[in-house]
Amino acid sequence: MWLGKIFIELRQIFGARSSVPNYDDLHQTVSDLVKLKSNTDRQYLHRTLDDQVTVTPNLQENMAFIETYLELAKKIKLPLADTSGQDKAFLYRTKGTVLGVVFDTNEMSWSYNASKRLTHMKILQSALFMPKVTLEMMQKVSGVINTFVLMCPLLRFLRAPIIAQLSDAYSTSPIFMGSASARFLNLWLHIFEELEDGFPVANITRFPPAIVKTFVSDAAGLPNINKDMEYDIGVGAAGYCAPFSNIFYVGQALWPLTFLQRCDGSNKYFGRKTTLLEAIGLLVPFYHNIQHFINCDVVLMVDNLGTVWAYEKGRSKEDMYTSVIMFALNHLAIHFSCRLYVQHCPRLSSEAAVIADLLSRTNPQGLDFVQRKQADIKKGWPSSLLKWMDKPTLDWDLGLSLIKDFEENLGLHERP
């Protein structure tokens, strides 16, 4: 209701990202006018409902926008919030609370105030010690963690067991807290404790550097379980330094047949789980080329969009085994200080993609073509992954085991 009249909007979709801001056209108009009059770069302006957030490289540019804004607000009698404190509204500060998050631009860090941090920790702790958790409690837990992940996307993969527990709660509530969920809740409690000192503001750049090592992998599946295979199948991979196309690595790892023919708890053959197979395939060039990953930005390309989306979300909605592999991949990336970019590569769309496809099976003609390009074909799996494929489980410690294999491959670690 506005000015005694009721307005009905028929174009909005409930839950759409644009729905709420679209109701605030008045403030957007004011912001746009001030931007033009003060000649402020649009990338410095951020808006959520009636909150105007202005982040500029220096004080002069910030003052140019704010002074113009205040002048216009006074002219049109636009009411403004009190700016005397550090919460809700403030002017010309390098530290303050914006939408519930404390930002410090001197340290380039973010944190929660003590009250909010302890409140969120209490929610996690309450869920952890309840005999059974309700749907409402799991929704609260997920909300707390998702809010954190917005500020620290790197940790999105730590949500997988908890989101799975939330899905179960929709059909059965209350439910017992699973051991994996309880373990991850404990981990999140420790993370919130560390937040007291602040976390670095995440680099939201979603694009790799102009020159970056790129690896393409291709995993062959087994659509017909009962049919005899003409060739052994597995994962093929190739690496080059983009934007140049000279291949410096080719690799191959063949599936254990027993893994492909094994079924999961839902009687689905692992040999038919395309997204899972492609996710495992991402580990092959990582393992073979660990020296190129340490402290580096690396692009991993795959022709399966489901695998790309699973990495973006840190989990797979359809398959928990894929979530385990994504967890392990992220665990490895963090341990070796590597920033990964998992991108889609249409099948056979480049020389590297063709080589990866040929190496996904033991076709002699394909191998002959590859060896003319690159004589040395690196082969094999990490031993921990072979052990996991022998008996696949929802083992969230797989990443820890793989770290030992990768370090051993690098020559940094020896097994006792």
C-alpha positions as CSV (number, residue, x, y, z in Angstrom):
1,M,0.0,0.0,0.0
2,W,1.3,3.5,-0.9
3,L,-0.6,6.8,-0.4
4,G,-3.8,4.9,0.4
5,K,-3.6,2.9,-2.8
6,I,-2.8,-0.8,-3.3
7,F,-0.4,-1.8,-6.0
8,I,-0.2,-5.3,-7.4
9,E,2.8,-6.4,-9.4
10,L,2.1,-9.3,-11.8
11,R,5.6,-9.5,-13.4
12,Q,7.7,-10.6,-10.4
13,I,8.7,-14.1,-9.6
14,F,8.9,-15.0,-5.9
15,G,12.5,-15.8,-5.0
16,A,14.0,-14.3,-8.1
17,R,17.2,-12.3,-7.5
18,S,15.8,-9.2,-9.2
19,S,12.4,-9.2,-7.5
20,V,13.2,-7.3,-4.3
21,P,15.5,-4.5,-5.8
22,N,12.9,-3.9,-8.6
23,Y,10.5,-2.5,-6.0
24,D,13.0,0.2,-5.2
25,D,13.1,2.2,-8.4
26,L,12.9,5.5,-6.6
27,H,16.2,5.0,-4.9
28,Q,17.8,3.6,-8.0
29,T,16.8,6.8,-9.8
30,V,18.4,9.0,-7.2
31,S,21.6,6.9,-7.3
32,D,21.8,7.1,-11.1
33,L,21.3,10.9,-11.1
34,V,24.1,11.3,-8.5
35,K,26.3,9.0,-10.4
36,L,26.0,11.1,-13.5
37,K,26.3,14.4,-11.8
38,S,29.4,13.4,-9.8
39,N,30.9,11.5,-12.7
40,T,31.4,8.4,-10.5
41,D,32.4,5.1,-12.0
42,R,29.5,2.6,-11.8
43,Q,31.8,-0.2,-10.5
44,Y,32.2,1.8,-7.3
45,L,28.5,1.8,-6.5
46,H,26.6,-1.1,-4.9
47,R,23.0,-1.0,-3.9
48,T,20.7,-3.3,-1.9
49,L,17.2,-1.9,-1.5
50,D,17.5,1.5,0.1
51,D,21.2,1.0,1.1
52,Q,23.7,2.9,-1.0
53,V,27.2,1.4,-0.6
54,T,30.0,3.5,-2.2
55,V,33.5,1.9,-2.3
56,T,36.1,4.1,-4.1
57,P,39.9,3.9,-4.4
58,N,40.4,7.2,-2.6
59,L,38.6,9.7,-0.3
60,Q,38.2,12.4,-3.0
61,E,36.1,10.2,-5.3
62,N,34.0,9.0,-2.4
63,M,33.3,12.6,-1.2
64,A,32.4,13.6,-4.8
65,F,29.6,11.1,-4.8
66,I,28.4,11.4,-1.2
67,E,28.4,15.2,-1.2
68,T,26.3,15.3,-4.4
69,Y,24.0,12.6,-2.9
70,L,23.5,14.6,0.3
71,E,22.8,17.8,-1.7
72,L,20.2,16.1,-3.9
73,A,18.6,14.4,-0.9
74,K,18.2,17.8,0.8
75,K,16.8,19.4,-2.3
76,I,14.1,16.7,-2.8
77,K,13.5,16.2,0.9
78,L,14.6,12.6,0.8
79,P,14.9,11.3,4.4
80,L,18.2,9.8,5.3
81,A,19.4,7.5,8.1
82,D,21.5,8.8,11.0
83,T,25.1,8.6,10.0
84,S,26.7,9.2,13.4
85,G,27.4,5.5,14.2
86,Q,29.4,2.6,12.6
87,D,26.3,0.5,12.0
88,K,23.4,1.0,9.6
89,A,24.8,4.2,8.1
90,F,28.1,6.1,8.1
91,L,30.2,8.3,5.9
92,Y,33.9,8.4,4.9
93,R,35.2,5.4,6.8
94,T,37.6,2.6,6.1
95,K,35.9,0.3,8.6
96,G,32.2,-0.3,9.2
97,T,29.2,-2.6,9.1
98,V,27.5,-3.0,5.7
99,L,24.5,-5.3,5.6
100,G,25.5,-7.1,8.7
101,V,29.2,-7.6,7.7
102,V,32.1,-5.7,9.2
103,F,34.5,-4.6,6.5
104,D,38.0,-3.2,7.0
105,T,39.5,-1.8,3.8
106,N,42.8,-1.1,5.4
107,E,43.3,-4.8,6.2
108,M,41.0,-5.9,3.3
109,S,39.2,-8.2,5.7
110,W,35.7,-8.9,6.8
111,S,34.1,-10.3,9.9
112,Y,30.9,-10.4,12.0
113,N,30.4,-8.4,15.1
114,A,30.6,-10.4,18.3
115,S,26.8,-10.6,18.8
116,K,26.1,-11.9,15.3
117,R,29.0,-14.4,15.3
118,L,28.0,-15.9,18.7
119,T,24.3,-16.0,17.6
120,H,25.3,-18.0,14.5
121,M,27.6,-20.3,16.5
122,K,24.7,-20.9,19.0
123,I,22.5,-22.1,16.2
124,L,25.2,-24.5,14.9
125,Q,25.9,-25.8,18.5
126,S,22.2,-26.3,19.2
127,A,21.8,-28.4,16.1
128,L,24.9,-30.4,17.1
129,F,23.6,-31.3,20.5
130,M,19.9,-32.0,19.7
131,P,18.8,-35.6,20.0
132,K,17.0,-35.1,16.6
133,V,17.0,-32.1,14.3
134,T,13.9,-30.6,12.8
135,L,13.5,-29.3,9.3
136,E,13.3,-25.8,10.8
137,M,16.6,-26.2,12.6
138,M,18.3,-27.6,9.5
139,Q,17.0,-24.6,7.5
140,K,18.5,-22.3,10.1
141,V,21.9,-24.1,10.0
142,S,21.9,-24.0,6.2
143,G,21.1,-20.3,6.3
144,V,23.9,-19.5,8.6
145,I,26.4,-21.4,6.5
146,N,25.1,-20.1,3.2
147,T,25.5,-16.5,4.4
148,F,29.1,-17.2,5.4
149,V,29.8,-18.8,2.0
150,L,28.6,-15.7,0.2
151,M,31.6,-13.9,1.7
152,C,34.0,-16.9,1.4
153,P,33.1,-18.9,-1.7
154,L,36.2,-21.0,-1.3
155,L,34.5,-22.9,1.5
156,R,31.3,-23.7,-0.4
157,F,32.4,-27.4,-0.7
158,L,32.1,-27.8,3.1
159,R,28.3,-27.7,2.9
160,A,27.7,-30.9,1.0
161,P,26.8,-33.3,3.9
162,I,24.7,-30.6,5.6
163,I,22.7,-29.8,2.5
164,A,22.1,-33.6,2.0
165,Q,20.8,-33.7,5.6
166,L,18.5,-30.8,4.9
167,S,17.1,-32.6,1.9
168,D,16.4,-35.6,4.1
169,A,14.6,-33.4,6.6
170,Y,12.1,-32.3,4.0
171,S,10.8,-35.9,3.8
172,T,11.3,-37.0,7.4
173,S,11.4,-34.6,10.4
174,P,12.8,-34.7,13.0
175,I,15.8,-36.9,12.0
176,F,19.0,-38.0,13.6
177,M,22.0,-35.9,12.7
178,G,24.3,-38.0,10.5
179,S,27.9,-38.5,11.5
180,A,29.2,-36.6,8.5
181,S,26.9,-33.7,9.1
182,A,27.9,-33.6,12.8
183,R,31.6,-33.7,11.9
184,F,31.2,-30.8,9.4
185,L,29.1,-28.8,11.9
186,N,32.0,-29.1,14.3
187,L,34.3,-27.8,11.5
188,W,32.1,-24.9,10.9
189,L,32.1,-24.0,14.6
190,H,35.9,-23.8,14.4
191,I,35.6,-21.6,11.3
192,F,33.3,-19.2,13.1
193,E,35.8,-19.0,16.0
194,E,38.5,-18.0,13.6
195,L,36.2,-15.3,12.1
196,E,36.8,-13.3,15.3
197,D,40.1,-12.1,13.8
198,G,38.6,-11.5,10.4
199,F,39.0,-13.3,7.0
200,P,40.5,-11.8,3.8
201,V,38.0,-10.3,1.4
202,A,37.6,-12.9,-1.4
203,N,38.8,-12.2,-4.8
204,I,35.6,-12.4,-6.8
205,T,37.4,-12.5,-10.2
206,R,35.9,-15.5,-12.0
207,F,38.4,-15.4,-14.9
208,P,41.8,-17.0,-15.0
209,P,44.9,-14.9,-16.0
210,A,45.6,-14.3,-19.7
211,I,48.4,-16.8,-19.7
212,V,47.6,-19.9,-17.7
213,K,48.3,-23.6,-17.8
214,T,45.3,-25.5,-19.0
215,F,44.4,-29.2,-18.8
216,V,41.7,-30.9,-20.7
217,S,40.4,-34.3,-19.5
218,D,37.9,-36.7,-21.0
219,A,36.5,-39.8,-19.2
220,A,34.9,-42.7,-21.0
221,G,32.0,-44.4,-19.5
222,L,30.4,-47.9,-19.9
223,P,26.8,-47.4,-21.1
224,N,26.3,-51.1,-21.8
225,I,27.5,-53.0,-18.8
226,N,27.0,-56.5,-20.2
227,K,28.7,-55.9,-23.6
228,D,32.3,-57.0,-24.1
229,M,34.6,-54.0,-24.6
230,E,36.8,-53.8,-27.7
231,Y,39.3,-51.6,-25.8
232,D,40.1,-50.8,-22.2
233,I,38.6,-47.4,-21.2
234,G,39.5,-44.7,-18.8
235,V,40.5,-41.0,-18.6
236,G,42.6,-39.2,-21.2
237,A,44.2,-35.8,-20.5
238,A,46.3,-33.2,-22.3
239,G,47.9,-30.0,-21.1
240,Y,49.0,-26.8,-22.8
241,C,49.7,-23.2,-21.8
242,A,46.9,-20.9,-23.0
243,P,46.5,-18.9,-25.2
244,F,49.3,-20.9,-26.9
245,S,48.5,-24.4,-28.1
246,N,51.7,-26.3,-27.8
247,I,50.9,-29.6,-25.9
248,F,53.4,-30.2,-23.1
249,Y,51.6,-33.1,-21.4
250,V,49.5,-36.1,-22.3
251,G,48.2,-38.6,-19.7
252,Q,46.0,-41.7,-19.3
253,A,44.5,-43.6,-16.5
254,L,42.4,-46.7,-17.2
255,W,39.4,-47.6,-15.1
256,P,39.4,-50.8,-13.0
257,L,36.6,-52.8,-14.7
258,T,35.2,-53.8,-11.3
259,F,34.6,-50.2,-10.5
260,L,32.6,-49.6,-13.6
261,Q,30.5,-52.7,-13.0
262,R,29.8,-52.0,-9.4
263,C,26.5,-50.5,-8.3
264,D,25.9,-47.8,-5.7
265,G,23.2,-47.9,-3.0
266,S,20.6,-47.0,-5.5
267,N,21.6,-49.8,-7.9
268,K,23.1,-47.4,-10.4
269,Y,26.3,-48.6,-12.1
270,F,29.3,-46.4,-11.5
271,G,30.2,-47.0,-15.2
272,R,27.1,-45.0,-16.1
273,K,27.6,-42.0,-13.8
274,T,29.0,-39.6,-16.4
275,T,29.3,-36.6,-14.0
276,L,31.1,-38.7,-11.4
277,L,33.5,-40.2,-14.0
278,E,34.4,-36.8,-15.4
279,A,34.9,-35.4,-11.9
280,I,37.3,-38.2,-11.1
281,G,39.0,-37.4,-14.5
282,L,39.9,-33.9,-13.2
283,L,42.2,-35.5,-10.7
284,V,44.3,-37.2,-13.3
285,P,46.1,-34.2,-14.8
286,F,46.4,-32.7,-11.3
287,Y,48.1,-35.9,-10.1
288,H,50.4,-36.2,-13.1
289,N,51.4,-32.5,-13.0
290,I,51.3,-31.5,-9.4
291,Q,54.5,-29.3,-9.9
292,H,52.5,-27.1,-12.3
293,F,49.6,-26.6,-9.7
294,I,51.4,-25.5,-6.6
295,N,50.9,-21.7,-5.9
296,C,49.4,-21.3,-9.4
297,D,46.2,-20.5,-11.3
298,V,45.2,-23.5,-13.3
299,V,42.3,-24.2,-15.7
300,L,40.7,-27.7,-15.8
301,M,38.5,-28.2,-18.9
302,V,35.9,-31.0,-19.3
303,D,33.1,-31.7,-21.7
304,N,30.5,-32.4,-19.1
305,L,28.5,-29.4,-17.9
306,G,27.2,-31.3,-14.8
307,T,30.8,-31.6,-13.6
308,V,31.4,-27.8,-14.1
309,W,28.2,-27.0,-12.1
310,A,29.1,-29.4,-9.4
311,Y,32.5,-27.7,-9.0
312,E,30.8,-24.3,-9.0
313,K,28.5,-25.3,-6.2
314,G,31.0,-27.5,-4.3
315,R,28.7,-30.5,-4.5
316,S,26.4,-32.5,-6.7
317,K,22.7,-32.4,-6.1
318,E,22.2,-35.7,-7.9
319,D,25.1,-37.8,-6.7
320,M,26.8,-37.7,-3.3
321,Y,29.8,-39.7,-4.7
322,T,30.4,-36.8,-7.0
323,S,30.3,-34.5,-4.0
324,V,33.0,-36.6,-2.3
325,I,35.2,-36.2,-5.3
326,M,34.6,-32.4,-5.5
327,F,35.4,-32.2,-1.8
328,A,38.7,-34.0,-2.4
329,L,39.5,-31.8,-5.4
330,N,38.9,-28.6,-3.3
331,H,40.9,-30.1,-0.4
332,L,43.8,-30.6,-2.7
333,A,43.6,-27.2,-4.2
334,I,43.6,-25.5,-0.8
335,H,46.5,-27.7,0.4
336,F,48.7,-26.9,-2.6
337,S,47.6,-23.2,-2.7
338,C,46.1,-23.6,-6.2
339,R,43.3,-21.6,-7.7
340,L,41.3,-23.8,-10.0
341,Y,38.9,-22.8,-12.8
342,V,36.8,-25.7,-14.0
343,Q,35.4,-24.8,-17.4
344,H,33.4,-26.4,-20.1
345,C,35.1,-27.6,-23.2
346,P,32.9,-28.9,-26.1
347,R,33.9,-32.4,-27.1
348,L,36.7,-32.5,-29.8
349,S,36.8,-28.7,-30.0
350,S,40.5,-28.4,-29.8
351,E,43.7,-30.3,-30.3
352,A,44.0,-31.0,-26.6
353,A,40.4,-32.2,-26.5
354,V,41.0,-34.6,-29.4
355,I,44.0,-36.0,-27.6
356,A,42.1,-36.4,-24.4
357,D,39.3,-38.2,-26.2
358,L,41.7,-40.6,-28.0
359,L,43.5,-41.4,-24.7
360,S,40.2,-42.3,-23.0
361,R,40.5,-45.8,-24.6
362,T,43.3,-48.0,-25.7
363,N,42.7,-47.8,-29.5
364,P,46.1,-48.5,-31.1
365,Q,45.4,-46.0,-33.9
366,G,44.6,-43.2,-31.5
367,L,47.6,-44.0,-29.3
368,D,49.8,-43.9,-32.4
369,F,48.5,-40.5,-33.3
370,V,49.0,-39.2,-29.8
371,Q,52.6,-40.5,-29.6
372,R,53.5,-38.7,-32.8
373,K,52.5,-35.5,-31.0
374,Q,53.9,-36.3,-27.6
375,A,56.0,-39.4,-27.1
376,D,55.8,-39.5,-23.3
377,I,52.4,-40.5,-22.0
378,K,52.1,-40.3,-18.2
379,K,50.0,-43.1,-16.8
380,G,48.4,-44.3,-13.6
381,W,46.2,-43.4,-10.6
382,P,46.9,-42.2,-7.1
383,S,47.0,-45.3,-5.0
384,S,44.3,-43.9,-2.6
385,L,41.9,-43.3,-5.5
386,L,42.5,-46.9,-6.7
387,K,41.7,-48.1,-3.3
388,W,38.5,-45.9,-3.2
389,M,37.4,-47.2,-6.6
390,D,37.8,-50.8,-5.4
391,K,35.1,-50.0,-2.8
392,P,33.5,-46.6,-3.3
393,T,32.1,-45.0,-0.1
394,L,31.1,-41.5,1.0
395,D,34.6,-41.1,2.4
396,W,35.1,-37.4,3.2
397,D,38.7,-38.1,4.2
398,L,39.6,-39.1,0.6
399,G,41.2,-35.7,0.1
400,L,43.6,-36.3,3.0
401,S,44.7,-39.6,1.6
402,L,45.2,-38.1,-1.9
403,I,47.4,-35.3,-0.5
404,K,49.9,-38.0,0.6
405,D,49.8,-39.6,-2.8
406,F,50.3,-36.2,-4.6
407,E,53.2,-35.2,-2.3
408,E,54.8,-38.6,-2.8
409,N,54.5,-38.0,-6.6
410,L,56.2,-34.7,-6.1
411,G,58.9,-36.2,-4.0
412,L,58.0,-34.3,-0.9
413,H,56.5,-37.1,1.2
414,E,57.5,-40.6,2.0
415,R,55.1,-43.2,3.4
416,P,56.2,-44.6,6.8
